[in-house]
Amino acid sequence: MPLTTLDRCCPGVEGNITHLSGEPSLVRRLMELGFVPGTRVFVVKLAPLGDPLQVVVRGYHLSLRRLEAQSITLEVNEVTNE
């Protein structure tokens, strides 16, 4: 299964987090929001200009800036057409 960063994912993409990178304070914040390696993430939609993006993680909807999403590496599972 291919690896990519969350900021490169389109709506309908689902995957498992494999790695978090970046400043320690950003990594800590993302982990507090539920972005922990092994967690499933689903991309719901993008804002009209592509920033922010809405994802579902651990059963709740969250919006992330692309800069934050670049720090999250995913192993893509499947793409659904919604």
VOFITI-497208 format. One record per atom (N, C-alpha, C): residue number from 0; residue in one letter; atom name; x, y, z. Coordinates in Angstrom, 3 decimals, decimal comma. Layout:
<n = NUM res = A atom = CA east = X north = Y up = Z>
...
//
This chain:
<n = 0 res = M atom = N east = 0,839 north = -1,173 up = 0,000>
<n = 0 res = M atom = CA east = 0,000 north = 0,000 up = 0,000>
<n = 0 res = M atom = C east = 0,888 north = 1,242 up = 0,000>
<n = 1 res = P atom = N east = 0,513 north = 2,237 up = -0,793>
<n = 1 res = P atom = CA east = 1,371 north = 3,420 up = -0,935>
<n = 1 res = P atom = C east = 1,356 north = 4,324 up = 0,299>
<n = 2 res = L atom = N east = 2,482 north = 4,993 up = 0,520>
<n = 2 res = L atom = CA east = 2,604 north = 5,975 up = 1,585>
<n = 2 res = L atom = C east = 2,508 north = 7,366 up = 0,984>
<n = 3 res = T atom = N east = 1,831 north = 8,263 up = 1,678>
<n = 3 res = T atom = CA east = 1,720 north = 9,651 up = 1,258>
<n = 3 res = T atom = C east = 1,470 north = 10,507 up = 2,487>
<n = 4 res = T atom = N east = 1,568 north = 11,811 up = 2,331>
<n = 4 res = T atom = CA east = 1,235 north = 12,698 up = 3,439>
<n = 4 res = T atom = C east = -0,223 north = 13,118 up = 3,306>
<n = 5 res = L atom = N east = -0,832 north = 13,452 up = 4,412>
<n = 5 res = L atom = CA east = -2,254 north = 13,767 up = 4,452>
<n = 5 res = L atom = C east = -2,609 north = 14,960 up = 3,567>
<n = 6 res = D atom = N east = -1,720 north = 15,915 up = 3,437>
<n = 6 res = D atom = CA east = -2,010 north = 17,098 up = 2,616>
<n = 6 res = D atom = C east = -2,155 north = 16,769 up = 1,128>
<n = 7 res = R atom = N east = -1,660 north = 15,626 up = 0,673>
<n = 7 res = R atom = CA east = -1,745 north = 15,222 up = -0,735>
<n = 7 res = R atom = C east = -2,966 north = 14,357 up = -1,029>
<n = 8 res = C atom = N east = -3,751 north = 14,046 up = -0,015>
<n = 8 res = C atom = CA east = -4,911 north = 13,173 up = -0,186>
<n = 8 res = C atom = C east = -6,132 north = 13,943 up = -0,668>
<n = 9 res = C atom = N east = -6,912 north = 13,298 up = -1,493>
<n = 9 res = C atom = CA east = -8,154 north = 13,858 up = -2,012>
<n = 9 res = C atom = C east = -9,317 north = 13,348 up = -1,173>
<n = 10 res = P atom = N east = -10,469 north = 14,004 up = -1,267>
<n = 10 res = P atom = CA east = -11,648 north = 13,494 up = -0,564>
<n = 10 res = P atom = C east = -11,938 north = 12,048 up = -0,960>
<n = 11 res = G atom = N east = -12,307 north = 11,243 up = 0,021>
<n = 11 res = G atom = CA east = -12,595 north = 9,837 up = -0,207>
<n = 11 res = G atom = C east = -11,440 north = 8,921 up = 0,119>
<n = 12 res = V atom = N east = -10,267 north = 9,485 up = 0,365>
<n = 12 res = V atom = CA east = -9,090 north = 8,667 up = 0,683>
<n = 12 res = V atom = C east = -9,124 north = 8,285 up = 2,156>
<n = 13 res = E atom = N east = -8,812 north = 7,034 up = 2,412>
<n = 13 res = E atom = CA east = -8,772 north = 6,520 up = 3,783>
<n = 13 res = E atom = C east = -7,436 north = 5,814 up = 3,990>
<n = 14 res = G atom = N east = -6,852 north = 6,004 up = 5,162>
<n = 14 res = G atom = CA east = -5,587 north = 5,339 up = 5,434>
<n = 14 res = G atom = C east = -5,263 north = 5,311 up = 6,908>
<n = 15 res = N atom = N east = -4,180 north = 4,627 up = 7,228>
<n = 15 res = N atom = CA east = -3,702 north = 4,532 up = 8,607>
<n = 15 res = N atom = C east = -2,457 north = 5,385 up = 8,769>
<n = 16 res = I atom = N east = -2,378 north = 6,087 up = 9,874>
<n = 16 res = I atom = CA east = -1,220 north = 6,926 up = 10,160>
<n = 16 res = I atom = C east = -0,020 north = 6,028 up = 10,446>
<n = 17 res = T atom = N east = 1,090 north = 6,322 up = 9,772>
<n = 17 res = T atom = CA east = 2,312 north = 5,559 up = 10,008>
<n = 17 res = T atom = C east = 3,360 north = 6,366 up = 10,754>
<n = 18 res = H atom = N east = 3,332 north = 7,702 up = 10,578>
<n = 18 res = H atom = CA east = 4,413 north = 8,512 up = 11,138>
<n = 18 res = H atom = C east = 3,966 north = 9,962 up = 11,258>
<n = 19 res = L atom = N east = 4,448 north = 10,636 up = 12,293>
<n = 19 res = L atom = CA east = 4,264 north = 12,080 up = 12,461>
<n = 19 res = L atom = C east = 5,644 north = 12,721 up = 12,457>
<n = 20 res = S atom = N east = 5,765 north = 13,859 up = 11,785>
<n = 20 res = S atom = CA east = 7,056 north = 14,536 up = 11,718>
<n = 20 res = S atom = C east = 6,854 north = 16,025 up = 11,975>
<n = 21 res = G atom = N east = 7,940 north = 16,736 up = 12,147>
<n = 21 res = G atom = CA east = 7,872 north = 18,176 up = 12,346>
<n = 21 res = G atom = C east = 8,347 north = 18,579 up = 13,731>
<n = 22 res = E atom = N east = 8,020 north = 19,819 up = 14,074>
<n = 22 res = E atom = CA east = 8,398 north = 20,362 up = 15,376>
<n = 22 res = E atom = C east = 7,766 north = 19,531 up = 16,489>
<n = 23 res = P atom = N east = 8,490 north = 19,305 up = 17,571>
<n = 23 res = P atom = CA east = 7,928 north = 18,512 up = 18,676>
<n = 23 res = P atom = C east = 6,596 north = 19,055 up = 19,196>
<n = 24 res = S atom = N east = 6,446 north = 20,383 up = 19,225>
<n = 24 res = S atom = CA east = 5,190 north = 20,957 up = 19,722>
<n = 24 res = S atom = C east = 4,028 north = 20,638 up = 18,775>
<n = 25 res = L atom = N east = 4,285 north = 20,638 up = 17,464>
<n = 25 res = L atom = CA east = 3,242 north = 20,289 up = 16,495>
<n = 25 res = L atom = C east = 2,889 north = 18,812 up = 16,598>
<n = 26 res = V atom = N east = 3,900 north = 17,953 up = 16,700>
<n = 26 res = V atom = CA east = 3,657 north = 16,514 up = 16,828>
<n = 26 res = V atom = C east = 2,843 north = 16,231 up = 18,087>
<n = 27 res = R atom = N east = 3,173 north = 16,882 up = 19,182>
<n = 27 res = R atom = CA east = 2,436 north = 16,695 up = 20,436>
<n = 27 res = R atom = C east = 0,985 north = 17,140 up = 20,270>
<n = 28 res = R atom = N east = 0,762 north = 18,281 up = 19,626>
<n = 28 res = R atom = CA east = -0,596 north = 18,794 up = 19,410>
<n = 28 res = R atom = C east = -1,406 north = 17,834 up = 18,553>
<n = 29 res = L atom = N east = -0,804 north = 17,337 up = 17,471>
<n = 29 res = L atom = CA east = -1,506 north = 16,394 up = 16,597>
<n = 29 res = L atom = C east = -1,870 north = 15,115 up = 17,354>
<n = 30 res = M atom = N east = -0,958 north = 14,634 up = 18,186>
<n = 30 res = M atom = CA east = -1,241 north = 13,432 up = 18,966>
<n = 30 res = M atom = C east = -2,370 north = 13,681 up = 19,968>
<n = 31 res = E atom = N east = -2,409 north = 14,876 up = 20,546>
<n = 31 res = E atom = CA east = -3,488 north = 15,212 up = 21,468>
<n = 31 res = E atom = C east = -4,834 north = 15,260 up = 20,750>
<n = 32 res = L atom = N east = -4,828 north = 15,596 up = 19,464>
<n = 32 res = L atom = CA east = -6,055 north = 15,627 up = 18,660>
<n = 32 res = L atom = C east = -6,485 north = 14,236 up = 18,200>
<n = 33 res = G atom = N east = -5,631 north = 13,232 up = 18,414>
<n = 33 res = G atom = CA east = -5,982 north = 11,863 up = 18,053>
<n = 33 res = G atom = C east = -5,198 north = 11,292 up = 16,895>
<n = 34 res = F atom = N east = -4,285 north = 12,059 up = 16,330>
<n = 34 res = F atom = CA east = -3,461 north = 11,581 up = 15,217>
<n = 34 res = F atom = C east = -2,272 north = 10,801 up = 15,767>
<n = 35 res = V atom = N east = -2,510 north = 9,529 up = 16,041>
<n = 35 res = V atom = CA east = -1,515 north = 8,644 up = 16,627>
<n = 35 res = V atom = C east = -1,218 north = 7,541 up = 15,608>
<n = 36 res = P atom = N east = 0,044 north = 7,139 up = 15,445>
<n = 36 res = P atom = CA east = 0,337 north = 6,056 up = 14,502>
<n = 36 res = P atom = C east = -0,570 north = 4,843 up = 14,730>
<n = 37 res = G atom = N east = -1,091 north = 4,320 up = 13,614>
<n = 37 res = G atom = CA east = -2,015 north = 3,193 up = 13,660>
<n = 37 res = G atom = C east = -3,474 north = 3,603 up = 13,573>
<n = 38 res = T atom = N east = -3,766 north = 4,891 up = 13,765>
<n = 38 res = T atom = CA east = -5,138 north = 5,394 up = 13,731>
<n = 38 res = T atom = C east = -5,602 north = 5,581 up = 12,292>
<n = 39 res = R atom = N east = -6,849 north = 5,220 up = 12,026>
<n = 39 res = R atom = CA east = -7,446 north = 5,370 up = 10,696>
<n = 39 res = R atom = C east = -7,932 north = 6,816 up = 10,515>
<n = 40 res = V atom = N east = -7,654 north = 7,372 up = 9,340>
<n = 40 res = V atom = CA east = -8,058 north = 8,727 up = 8,988>
<n = 40 res = V atom = C east = -8,805 north = 8,673 up = 7,653>
<n = 41 res = F atom = N east = -9,897 north = 9,425 up = 7,549>
<n = 41 res = F atom = CA east = -10,683 north = 9,500 up = 6,324>
<n = 41 res = F atom = C east = -10,793 north = 10,964 up = 5,915>
<n = 42 res = V atom = N east = -10,441 north = 11,290 up = 4,672>
<n = 42 res = V atom = CA east = -10,533 north = 12,659 up = 4,170>
<n = 42 res = V atom = C east = -11,950 north = 12,885 up = 3,661>
<n = 43 res = V atom = N east = -12,655 north = 13,833 up = 4,267>
<n = 43 res = V atom = CA east = -14,048 north = 14,105 up = 3,913>
<n = 43 res = V atom = C east = -14,134 north = 15,091 up = 2,758>
<n = 44 res = K atom = N east = -13,531 north = 16,267 up = 2,929>
<n = 44 res = K atom = CA east = -13,597 north = 17,270 up = 1,864>
<n = 44 res = K atom = C east = -12,510 north = 18,318 up = 2,048>
<n = 45 res = L atom = N east = -12,328 north = 19,093 up = 0,983>
<n = 45 res = L atom = CA east = -11,382 north = 20,201 up = 0,990>
<n = 45 res = L atom = C east = -12,151 north = 21,501 up = 0,868>
<n = 46 res = A atom = N east = -11,630 north = 22,565 up = 1,447>
<n = 46 res = A atom = CA east = -12,216 north = 23,885 up = 1,269>
<n = 46 res = A atom = C east = -12,052 north = 24,292 up = -0,199>
<n = 47 res = P atom = N east = -12,830 north = 25,240 up = -0,678>
<n = 47 res = P atom = CA east = -12,765 north = 25,624 up = -2,098>
<n = 47 res = P atom = C east = -11,355 north = 25,927 up = -2,619>
<n = 48 res = L atom = N east = -10,511 north = 26,511 up = -1,814>
<n = 48 res = L atom = CA east = -9,146 north = 26,811 up = -2,258>
<n = 48 res = L atom = C east = -8,156 north = 25,750 up = -1,786>
<n = 49 res = G atom = N east = -8,655 north = 24,645 up = -1,229>
<n = 49 res = G atom = CA east = -7,797 north = 23,533 up = -0,839>
<n = 49 res = G atom = C east = -7,242 north = 23,591 up = 0,566>
<n = 50 res = D atom = N east = -7,554 north = 24,630 up = 1,314>
<n = 50 res = D atom = CA east = -7,041 north = 24,756 up = 2,676>
<n = 50 res = D atom = C east = -8,106 north = 25,405 up = 3,538>
<n = 51 res = P atom = N east = -8,564 north = 24,823 up = 4,592>
<n = 51 res = P atom = CA east = -8,147 north = 23,580 up = 5,225>
<n = 51 res = P atom = C east = -8,829 north = 22,360 up = 4,621>
<n = 52 res = L atom = N east = -8,486 north = 21,189 up = 5,157>
<n = 52 res = L atom = CA east = -9,158 north = 19,969 up = 4,752>
<n = 52 res = L atom = C east = -9,865 north = 19,374 up = 5,963>
<n = 53 res = Q atom = N east = -11,007 north = 18,738 up = 5,701>
<n = 53 res = Q atom = CA east = -11,796 north = 18,129 up = 6,772>
<n = 53 res = Q atom = C east = -11,546 north = 16,628 up = 6,766>
<n = 54 res = V atom = N east = -11,227 north = 16,087 up = 7,944>
<n = 54 res = V atom = CA east = -10,965 north = 14,657 up = 8,080>
<n = 54 res = V atom = C east = -11,795 north = 14,097 up = 9,228>
<n = 55 res = V atom = N east = -11,956 north = 12,789 up = 9,212>
<n = 55 res = V atom = CA east = -12,565 north = 12,090 up = 10,349>
<n = 55 res = V atom = C east = -11,469 north = 11,239 up = 10,970>
<n = 56 res = V atom = N east = -11,261 north = 11,441 up = 12,256>
<n = 56 res = V atom = CA east = -10,273 north = 10,664 up = 13,001>
<n = 56 res = V atom = C east = -10,898 north = 10,298 up = 14,343>
<n = 57 res = R atom = N east = -10,844 north = 9,014 up = 14,678>
<n = 57 res = R atom = CA east = -11,410 north = 8,512 up = 15,930>
<n = 57 res = R atom = C east = -12,882 north = 8,885 up = 16,104>
<n = 58 res = G atom = N east = -13,616 north = 8,953 up = 14,987>
<n = 58 res = G atom = CA east = -15,055 north = 9,180 up = 15,050>
<n = 58 res = G atom = C east = -15,502 north = 10,629 up = 15,088>
<n = 59 res = Y atom = N east = -14,585 north = 11,580 up = 14,990>
<n = 59 res = Y atom = CA east = -15,026 north = 12,972 up = 14,962>
<n = 59 res = Y atom = C east = -14,390 north = 13,714 up = 13,805>
<n = 60 res = H atom = N east = -15,080 north = 14,785 up = 13,373>
<n = 60 res = H atom = CA east = -14,629 north = 15,597 up = 12,241>
<n = 60 res = H atom = C east = -13,689 north = 16,683 up = 12,744>
<n = 61 res = L atom = N east = -12,629 north = 16,895 up = 11,984>
<n = 61 res = L atom = CA east = -11,608 north = 17,854 up = 12,350>
<n = 61 res = L atom = C east = -11,136 north = 18,574 up = 11,094>
<n = 62 res = S atom = N east = -10,821 north = 19,844 up = 11,201>
<n = 62 res = S atom = CA east = -10,242 north = 20,585 up = 10,083>
<n = 62 res = S atom = C east = -8,777 north = 20,856 up = 10,380>
<n = 63 res = L atom = N east = -7,948 north = 20,624 up = 9,370>
<n = 63 res = L atom = CA east = -6,503 north = 20,849 up = 9,496>
<n = 63 res = L atom = C east = -6,015 north = 21,722 up = 8,351>
<n = 64 res = R atom = N east = -5,067 north = 22,569 up = 8,648>
<n = 64 res = R atom = CA east = -4,383 north = 23,325 up = 7,602>
<n = 64 res = R atom = C east = -3,462 north = 22,379 up = 6,839>
<n = 65 res = R atom = N east = -3,201 north = 22,681 up = 5,598>
<n = 65 res = R atom = CA east = -2,303 north = 21,846 up = 4,789>
<n = 65 res = R atom = C east = -0,920 north = 21,752 up = 5,425>
<n = 66 res = L atom = N east = -0,451 north = 22,835 up = 6,010>
<n = 66 res = L atom = CA east = 0,868 north = 22,830 up = 6,650>
<n = 66 res = L atom = C east = 0,926 north = 21,804 up = 7,777>
<n = 67 res = E atom = N east = -0,159 north = 21,685 up = 8,545>
<n = 67 res = E atom = CA east = -0,221 north = 20,680 up = 9,613>
<n = 67 res = E atom = C east = -0,347 north = 19,279 up = 9,021>
<n = 68 res = A atom = N east = -1,144 north = 19,157 up = 7,963>
<n = 68 res = A atom = CA east = -1,381 north = 17,853 up = 7,336>
<n = 68 res = A atom = C east = -0,113 north = 17,296 up = 6,690>
<n = 69 res = Q atom = N east = 0,844 north = 18,156 up = 6,332>
<n = 69 res = Q atom = CA east = 2,107 north = 17,698 up = 5,752>
<n = 69 res = Q atom = C east = 2,908 north = 16,861 up = 6,744>
<n = 70 res = S atom = N east = 2,630 north = 17,017 up = 8,023>
<n = 70 res = S atom = CA east = 3,373 north = 16,314 up = 9,066>
<n = 70 res = S atom = C east = 2,865 north = 14,902 up = 9,313>
<n = 71 res = I atom = N east = 1,751 north = 14,532 up = 8,667>
<n = 71 res = I atom = CA east = 1,115 north = 13,240 up = 8,920>
<n = 71 res = I atom = C east = 1,312 north = 12,328 up = 7,711>
<n = 72 res = T atom = N east = 2,009 north = 11,214 up = 7,901>
<n = 72 res = T atom = CA east = 2,224 north = 10,238 up = 6,839>
<n = 72 res = T atom = C east = 1,205 north = 9,115 up = 6,986>
<n = 73 res = L atom = N east = 0,566 north = 8,779 up = 5,849>
<n = 73 res = L atom = CA east = -0,468 north = 7,750 up = 5,829>
<n = 73 res = L atom = C east = -0,080 north = 6,600 up = 4,929>
<n = 74 res = E atom = N east = -0,556 north = 5,425 up = 5,285>
<n = 74 res = E atom = CA east = -0,536 north = 4,264 up = 4,398>
<n = 74 res = E atom = C east = -1,964 north = 4,182 up = 3,857>
<n = 75 res = V atom = N east = -2,136 north = 4,484 up = 2,579>
<n = 75 res = V atom = CA east = -3,465 north = 4,568 up = 1,986>
<n = 75 res = V atom = C east = -4,071 north = 3,183 up = 1,848>
<n = 76 res = N atom = N east = -5,303 north = 3,036 up = 2,343>
<n = 76 res = N atom = CA east = -6,013 north = 1,756 up = 2,290>
<n = 76 res = N atom = C east = -6,890 north = 1,637 up = 1,061>
<n = 77 res = E atom = N east = -7,730 north = 2,645 up = 0,843>
<n = 77 res = E atom = CA east = -8,670 north = 2,574 up = -0,251>
<n = 77 res = E atom = C east = -9,171 north = 3,954 up = -0,574>
<n = 78 res = V atom = N east = -9,761 north = 4,080 up = -1,740>
<n = 78 res = V atom = CA east = -10,374 north = 5,325 up = -2,159>
<n = 78 res = V atom = C east = -11,840 north = 5,033 up = -2,433>
<n = 79 res = T atom = N east = -12,717 north = 5,793 up = -1,779>
<n = 79 res = T atom = CA east = -14,144 north = 5,633 up = -2,020>
<n = 79 res = T atom = C east = -14,653 north = 6,835 up = -2,784>
<n = 80 res = N atom = N east = -15,646 north = 6,639 up = -3,597>
<n = 80 res = N atom = CA east = -16,225 north = 7,734 up = -4,382>
<n = 80 res = N atom = C east = -17,439 north = 8,275 up = -3,677>
<n = 81 res = E atom = N east = -17,270 north = 9,439 up = -3,041>
<n = 81 res = E atom = CA east = -18,391 north = 10,072 up = -2,354>
<n = 81 res = E atom = C east = -18,612 north = 11,434 up = -2,918>
//
